[in-house]
Amino acid sequence: MKLAVIGGGSTYTPELVDGFARLRDQLPIDELWLVDPDPQRRELVGGVAKRMFAHAGHPGTVHVTDDVVAGVSDADAVMFQLRIGGQAARQQDETWPHEACCIGQETTGPGGFAKALRTVPVVLEYASLVQRYAKPDAWIVDFTNPVGIVTRALLEAGHRAVGLCNVAIGFQRRFAAEFEVPPSAVRLDHVGLNHLTWERGVHVRSDDGAEHDVLDELLAADTGALGRMAESVHMPADLLRLQHAVPSYYLRYFYSHDVVLEEQLHERTRAEAVMETEAALLAKYADESVVTKPVELEQRGGAYYSEAAIDVLSSILGDRGDVQVLNVRNDGTFPFLPDDHVIEVPARVTRQAITPLPVAALDADMAGLVSHVAGYERLALDAAVHGGRDRVLRAMWAHPLVGQVDKAEKLTDLLLAANAEHLPWTRSEQLTWAG
């Protein structure tokens, strides 16, 4: 099979390559094409990827190019892992919202909105090339944030696409370690939107094949597990107990907004930390003696990304019909959302379709927040596709972390000023898009 990675020059890529090498029987790759516009990253990341395959005795070949058409031609599947504007744009996303007393974050809030505006048009352009040149039944697997908005953009444009996030697989690994079982013995009741999710059930399979929901045990105050879970998501234990669920780390931006903002105002940004890590990683990749995944990659984020990616790719291409947590069309799963909205839930995966499984009704507090954020996401996608300051302002105002007209006005001006080079419709000759 041929697999293309758009954004293959990412420092994440050796994480993927390590998984491809280890799990070659699960996902037999003949050709891996890494597509990236940055010549230095192509050389360094492509070089270490080739050495890793050779060291592992992988029979596949690694190709590196800046030609998207060559990369995706006759591909069985294409992965998107783009960052338009690079870490410099991320640094802006994490700082300019502070001027309006709002958190700065690359996927949530005003910064995440800016990333969506930069990203959606480029993703749709590349997806059209996939549709034209890849195999007719090729799937797009999107790991590009904000995953929910980007995946919905792809689906609305008629592409065979699914969104991938590593939050669920991270929780699965964490719970498996807590109960000293293999990850395959853990099944999650994972519900919500991308980066707005809760674990409402943790089912552990025993040796006799029976499953037991251990969430009550996790949340019991006298076991110590509650404190460990609360610490891992950086939220109060009482919150987990009251919701009877384990929220993802990203809920902290909503449940502890002011605390997070105060932290951000006095700490260096995540972008600065990542840039430092990336510099160290690229230096490692330049060392021809490096033939395995560097330990520094653990600091980059994206834990278990390769396992999650291989799971979904092998399920699609192998038509396995198993269940994985993915970003898919709602199609009635949450009755309070439109069918075409993208949600993050367990879904059954086949070559022809990826279908969400039924879930129990969300509690009112969860449903309210999901509905609010989903409304913003729909307006954000409209702004990303059609442009115009009024559309940006309306989406900004709709975000639950903004919600005030004067704040939305200020944040809109800050966003447009910081992203002018990435939003062609901001140029005067294209202002007819506004409205």
TIMAR-71585 format. One line per 4 residues: number of its first residue (from 0); their letters; for each residue x, y, z of C-alpha. Coordinates in steps of 0.05 Angstrom, whole numbers, plus 5000, padded with zeros to 4 digits. Example, Ala and Ser with C-alpha at 12.3 -4.5 7.8 and 13.67 -1.06 7.14 Angstrom:
REM residues 2
0 = as = 5246,4910,5156 ~ 5273,4979,5143
//
This chain:
REM residues 435
0 = mkla = 5000,5000,5000 ~ 5020,5072,4990 ~ 5011,5122,5047 ~ 5022,5197,5039
4 = vigg = 5033,5245,5098 ~ 5018,5318,5082 ~ 5061,5357,5130 ~ 5111,5300,5131
8 = gsty = 5166,5348,5152 ~ 5135,5354,5221 ~ 5179,5334,5280 ~ 5121,5288,5298
12 = tpel = 5135,5245,5237 ~ 5188,5199,5267 ~ 5135,5181,5319 ~ 5093,5156,5261
16 = vdgf = 5151,5122,5227 ~ 5169,5086,5292 ~ 5098,5059,5295 ~ 5099,5039,5222
20 = arlr = 5164,5001,5233 ~ 5141,4966,5296 ~ 5072,4948,5271 ~ 5088,4930,5199
24 = dqlp = 5046,4866,5202 ~ 4985,4907,5222 ~ 4996,4960,5168 ~ 5040,4935,5111
28 = idel = 5066,4998,5077 ~ 5103,4991,5011 ~ 5112,5066,4999 ~ 5112,5122,5051
32 = wlvd = 5111,5191,5019 ~ 5128,5251,5063 ~ 5103,5315,5032 ~ 5127,5382,5059
36 = pdpq = 5146,5451,5030 ~ 5205,5462,5077 ~ 5269,5437,5045 ~ 5308,5432,5110
40 = rrel = 5254,5392,5145 ~ 5245,5348,5084 ~ 5320,5332,5086 ~ 5325,5321,5162
44 = vggv = 5259,5286,5176 ~ 5261,5247,5111 ~ 5332,5225,5126 ~ 5318,5198,5195
48 = akrm = 5254,5165,5170 ~ 5293,5127,5117 ~ 5345,5106,5169 ~ 5291,5083,5217
52 = faha = 5259,5039,5164 ~ 5327,5010,5144 ~ 5347,4997,5217 ~ 5282,4962,5231
56 = ghpg = 5288,4919,5168 ~ 5224,4948,5141 ~ 5216,4930,5067 ~ 5179,4994,5048
60 = tvhv = 5211,5055,5016 ~ 5208,5126,5041 ~ 5200,5182,4990 ~ 5207,5256,5006
64 = tddv = 5178,5312,4962 ~ 5146,5380,4960 ~ 5101,5358,4903 ~ 5032,5343,4932
68 = vagv = 5007,5311,4868 ~ 5066,5263,4866 ~ 5057,5247,4939 ~ 4983,5231,4936
72 = sdad = 4979,5199,4867 ~ 4951,5128,4873 ~ 4954,5132,4949 ~ 4911,5084,4989
76 = avmf = 4906,5134,5045 ~ 4930,5205,5061 ~ 4945,5235,5129 ~ 4940,5309,5142
80 = qlri = 4984,5339,5198 ~ 4991,5412,5178 ~ 5010,5474,5216 ~ 4999,5535,5172
84 = ggqa = 5046,5589,5195 ~ 5088,5541,5237 ~ 5105,5552,5310 ~ 5110,5627,5299
88 = arqq = 5035,5629,5284 ~ 5023,5585,5345 ~ 5062,5634,5388 ~ 5016,5689,5365
92 = detw = 4954,5647,5378 ~ 4978,5637,5449 ~ 4992,5710,5464 ~ 4948,5761,5429
96 = phea = 4884,5737,5463 ~ 4914,5759,5529 ~ 4904,5831,5508 ~ 4829,5819,5516
100 = ccig = 4836,5779,5580 ~ 4824,5713,5545 ~ 4865,5649,5544 ~ 4915,5638,5488
104 = qett = 4913,5567,5461 ~ 4924,5534,5394 ~ 4859,5496,5388 ~ 4811,5527,5439
108 = gpgg = 4785,5597,5444 ~ 4806,5656,5399 ~ 4874,5625,5382 ~ 4841,5560,5360
112 = faka = 4794,5601,5317 ~ 4853,5636,5284 ~ 4884,5568,5269 ~ 4819,5544,5237
116 = lrtv = 4817,5606,5192 ~ 4888,5594,5169 ~ 4881,5520,5161 ~ 4814,5503,5129
120 = pvvl = 4826,5535,5060 ~ 4894,5500,5053 ~ 4866,5432,5075 ~ 4809,5438,5026
124 = eyas = 4858,5454,4970 ~ 4901,5393,4985 ~ 4840,5349,4994 ~ 4817,5367,4924
128 = lvqr = 4883,5339,4898 ~ 4873,5276,4939 ~ 4804,5268,4909 ~ 4832,5277,4839
132 = yakp = 4897,5237,4841 ~ 4893,5185,4898 ~ 4857,5119,4891 ~ 4781,5127,4884
136 = dawi = 4768,5095,4952 ~ 4826,5131,4988 ~ 4811,5159,5057 ~ 4837,5223,5088
140 = vdft = 4857,5216,5162 ~ 4861,5285,5193 ~ 4905,5299,5253 ~ 4907,5374,5238
144 = npvg = 4878,5418,5293 ~ 4826,5441,5305 ~ 4806,5370,5285 ~ 4731,5377,5293
148 = ivtr = 4725,5439,5248 ~ 4776,5414,5197 ~ 4742,5346,5192 ~ 4674,5377,5182
152 = alle = 4703,5421,5127 ~ 4728,5359,5092 ~ 4662,5321,5100 ~ 4621,5381,5078
156 = aghr = 4663,5384,5014 ~ 4648,5312,4999 ~ 4714,5279,5019 ~ 4722,5210,5051
160 = avgl = 4752,5235,5115 ~ 4756,5221,5189 ~ 4787,5260,5246 ~ 4838,5232,5293
164 = cnva = 4859,5255,5363 ~ 4904,5223,5414 ~ 4864,5243,5477 ~ 4823,5179,5479
168 = igfq = 4882,5132,5468 ~ 4920,5171,5521 ~ 4864,5159,5571 ~ 4861,5086,5551
172 = rrfa = 4935,5077,5566 ~ 4929,5116,5632 ~ 4871,5073,5656 ~ 4906,5009,5634
176 = aefe = 4966,5028,5676 ~ 4921,5045,5735 ~ 4888,4976,5734 ~ 4950,4938,5710
180 = vpps = 4918,4910,5647 ~ 4938,4914,5574 ~ 4908,4974,5537 ~ 4868,4927,5492
184 = avrl = 4829,4907,5555 ~ 4802,4978,5565 ~ 4742,5007,5529 ~ 4719,5078,5540
188 = dhvg = 4652,5114,5540 ~ 4684,5175,5508 ~ 4636,5231,5488 ~ 4637,5303,5464
192 = lnhl = 4670,5346,5412 ~ 4744,5346,5395 ~ 4783,5374,5454 ~ 4717,5379,5492
196 = twer = 4706,5308,5517 ~ 4691,5267,5579 ~ 4702,5194,5598 ~ 4635,5171,5626
200 = gvhv = 4653,5098,5631 ~ 4717,5057,5636 ~ 4704,4985,5619 ~ 4759,4935,5637
204 = rsdd = 4756,4865,5608 ~ 4778,4809,5654 ~ 4811,4744,5635 ~ 4744,4709,5628
208 = gaeh = 4722,4761,5576 ~ 4672,4797,5621 ~ 4673,4873,5623 ~ 4666,4914,5686
212 = dvld = 4657,4990,5689 ~ 4709,5013,5739 ~ 4692,5087,5738 ~ 4661,5084,5807
216 = ella = 4725,5055,5833 ~ 4766,5108,5798 ~ 4724,5164,5828 ~ 4721,5135,5899
220 = adtg = 4753,5184,5947 ~ 4788,5131,5989 ~ 4827,5095,5934 ~ 4876,5149,5913
224 = algr = 4857,5140,5840 ~ 4812,5201,5842 ~ 4869,5246,5862 ~ 4915,5217,5809
228 = maes = 4862,5226,5755 ~ 4847,5298,5778 ~ 4921,5315,5778 ~ 4931,5286,5709
232 = vhmp = 4877,5332,5679 ~ 4896,5391,5724 ~ 4826,5399,5753 ~ 4795,5393,5822
236 = adll = 4777,5323,5846 ~ 4708,5349,5866 ~ 4693,5367,5794 ~ 4706,5295,5771
240 = rlqh = 4663,5269,5829 ~ 4605,5317,5815 ~ 4605,5302,5740 ~ 4617,5228,5752
244 = avps = 4664,5231,5693 ~ 4737,5246,5676 ~ 4741,5308,5633 ~ 4797,5317,5582
248 = yylr = 4852,5366,5599 ~ 4822,5415,5549 ~ 4761,5426,5593 ~ 4807,5463,5640
252 = yfys = 4804,5522,5592 ~ 4729,5527,5606 ~ 4724,5503,5679 ~ 4786,5541,5704
256 = hdvv = 4792,5597,5652 ~ 4816,5652,5699 ~ 4866,5607,5734 ~ 4895,5585,5667
260 = leeq = 4898,5657,5642 ~ 4936,5678,5704 ~ 4985,5621,5694 ~ 4995,5639,5621
264 = lher = 5010,5712,5638 ~ 5069,5690,5681 ~ 5096,5630,5644 ~ 5129,5619,5577
268 = trae = 5083,5595,5522 ~ 5075,5523,5500 ~ 5099,5547,5431 ~ 5165,5570,5460
272 = avme = 5175,5503,5494 ~ 5158,5465,5431 ~ 5205,5508,5389 ~ 5261,5491,5437
276 = teaa = 5244,5417,5433 ~ 5239,5420,5358 ~ 5308,5451,5352 ~ 5337,5394,5393
280 = llak = 5298,5343,5352 ~ 5321,5371,5285 ~ 5393,5368,5310 ~ 5382,5295,5328
284 = yade = 5351,5281,5260 ~ 5413,5311,5226 ~ 5457,5260,5262 ~ 5465,5201,5215
288 = svvt = 5479,5155,5273 ~ 5407,5166,5298 ~ 5366,5107,5271 ~ 5310,5103,5323
292 = kpve = 5259,5151,5352 ~ 5296,5201,5397 ~ 5275,5204,5470 ~ 5266,5279,5463
296 = leqr = 5205,5265,5419 ~ 5167,5248,5483 ~ 5169,5323,5501 ~ 5138,5343,5434
300 = ggay = 5068,5319,5451 ~ 5025,5273,5410 ~ 5034,5213,5455 ~ 5009,5148,5424
304 = ysea = 4995,5185,5359 ~ 5027,5130,5317 ~ 4986,5075,5351 ~ 4922,5114,5340
308 = aidv = 4939,5128,5268 ~ 4957,5056,5253 ~ 4894,5031,5287 ~ 4848,5073,5243
312 = lssi = 4888,5062,5179 ~ 4891,4986,5188 ~ 4817,4984,5206 ~ 4797,5023,5144
316 = lgdr = 4844,4988,5095 ~ 4832,4920,5127 ~ 4756,4930,5131 ~ 4759,4904,5203
320 = gdvq = 4694,4931,5229 ~ 4722,4945,5298 ~ 4708,5005,5344 ~ 4753,5065,5355
324 = vlnv = 4743,5135,5382 ~ 4743,5182,5322 ~ 4715,5248,5297 ~ 4655,5232,5253
328 = rndg = 4588,5259,5231 ~ 4537,5264,5287 ~ 4480,5231,5248 ~ 4432,5233,5306
332 = tfpf = 4481,5210,5360 ~ 4470,5276,5398 ~ 4398,5294,5382 ~ 4409,5367,5400
336 = lpdd = 4461,5376,5344 ~ 4452,5376,5269 ~ 4467,5311,5234 ~ 4525,5341,5196
340 = hvie = 4562,5366,5257 ~ 4627,5329,5275 ~ 4630,5296,5343 ~ 4683,5253,5379
344 = vpar = 4655,5185,5400 ~ 4667,5111,5392 ~ 4653,5091,5319 ~ 4652,5027,5279
348 = vtrq = 4704,5028,5223 ~ 4699,4994,5156 ~ 4728,5008,5087 ~ 4663,5038,5063
352 = aitp = 4639,5077,5124 ~ 4655,5100,5194 ~ 4592,5101,5237 ~ 4583,5129,5307
356 = lpva = 4556,5082,5359 ~ 4496,5102,5402 ~ 4513,5137,5467 ~ 4473,5152,5529
360 = alda = 4442,5221,5534 ~ 4490,5275,5559 ~ 4477,5308,5625 ~ 4451,5379,5620
364 = dmag = 4517,5413,5637 ~ 4554,5373,5585 ~ 4500,5380,5532 ~ 4497,5455,5543
368 = lvsh = 4571,5466,5534 ~ 4575,5419,5474 ~ 4517,5455,5441 ~ 4548,5523,5455
372 = vagy = 4616,5504,5427 ~ 4584,5469,5367 ~ 4547,5533,5349 ~ 4613,5570,5350
376 = erla = 4646,5516,5308 ~ 4593,5522,5254 ~ 4602,5597,5250 ~ 4678,5589,5251
380 = ldaa = 4676,5542,5191 ~ 4631,5590,5154 ~ 4682,5645,5166 ~ 4740,5600,5145
384 = vhgg = 4706,5580,5080 ~ 4675,5647,5060 ~ 4717,5700,5094 ~ 4695,5769,5117
388 = rdrv = 4704,5808,5181 ~ 4630,5803,5200 ~ 4633,5727,5197 ~ 4695,5727,5240
392 = lram = 4664,5774,5290 ~ 4600,5733,5295 ~ 4638,5668,5307 ~ 4684,5702,5358
396 = wahp = 4624,5730,5396 ~ 4591,5661,5396 ~ 4650,5627,5430 ~ 4632,5612,5503
400 = lvgq = 4700,5638,5525 ~ 4685,5706,5494 ~ 4611,5720,5494 ~ 4615,5797,5500
404 = vdka = 4609,5843,5440 ~ 4664,5892,5460 ~ 4712,5835,5476 ~ 4694,5800,5410
408 = eklt = 4707,5865,5371 ~ 4776,5873,5403 ~ 4794,5799,5392 ~ 4771,5802,5320
412 = dlll = 4816,5861,5306 ~ 4874,5826,5341 ~ 4862,5762,5302 ~ 4859,5796,5234
416 = aana = 4921,5837,5248 ~ 4961,5777,5270 ~ 4939,5733,5211 ~ 4935,5782,5153
420 = ehlp = 4988,5745,5112 ~ 4950,5679,5119 ~ 4880,5706,5102 ~ 4878,5730,5030
424 = wtrs = 4808,5758,5036 ~ 4833,5811,5085 ~ 4867,5846,5027 ~ 4828,5906,5002
428 = eqlt = 4814,5879,4933 ~ 4778,5819,4963 ~ 4736,5854,5016 ~ 4673,5837,4976
432 = wag = 4674,5772,5015 ~ 4653,5809,5077 ~ 4581,5807,5102
//
